[in-house]
Each structure stands twice: as structure tokens, then as C-alpha cells.
Amino acid sequence: MEAFLGKKYKLAASENFDEYMKALGVGLVTRKMGNTVSPVIELTASGGEYTLKTTSTFKSSVLTFKLGEECDEETVDGRKVKSTCTIDGNKLIQVQKGDKESTIVREFTPEQVTATLTADGVVCTRIYKLEK
């Protein structure tokens, strides 16, 4: 995972994101906003902690975590959840527990990040391309 730290990836494609947000109970206005922005994600590490920044014109979020330890997170859409993150090879796996459970698997490659988001049986795929 070290090879991908500090690199910025911008959303280039998204499939089924509105249905995923609906499955999480996200309201119509927030879903409309979420569907129009192209966020940038960046993963960094320092002193045994990782930080995942998601930045967009709508709203930004920062998640700082230690691998395998549950932490509090406020999602970009305002939900308060407990997140646990692990790494498996080049995949960052995040499990969010709140009113609804969600799993986000981000697979890092030199040119892109493929995020597979699952909630309540709904699967969404989002592709982020490396910013150069």
C-alpha cells in the first residue's frame, strides 16, 4: 500500500451510486448533490495512523484510523458511523456500522482506485483516476 500513499485520485466514473445512497437512507437533496460532484481521494500515513481525505466542492471529509481499530466517522452525507479499516494487499477495506452497515473496498493500482461500495444488497462501483 505504501506505493499509493500521498497520491490523489479523482472520480472519473460511477455506477449505481444513487441506489447505494438510497439503501443507506440518504435524502433526495443530498443524493442529488452527491451525484454531481467528482471528489478527490488521498491516502496518507504517519506514525502508525492512516488518513483518508475525500475532497469535493460539496463537502470534504477526513478519516484518521489505525488498522483494525474501530473509530468514529462522520460520512460526507452526514451519517455518524463506526468504521473499521484493514488492508489486504493493495485493497483498503472499510466497514461502516451505523443505522445501516456498509462495506467499501478500495483497490489501489498505479493509475486508478476502484471502489466497490455495498449496502443492503446494493453494489456501487466508483472509478478514481490518478491526478497527474
Secondary structure, DSSP 8 states (H G I E B T S, - for coil): -GGGTT-EEEEEEEESHHHHHHHTT--HHHHHHHHH---EEEEEEETTEEEEEEE-SS--EEEEE-TT--EEEE-TTS-EEEEEEEEETTEEEEEEESSS-EEEEEEE-SSEEEEEEEETTEEEEEEEEE--
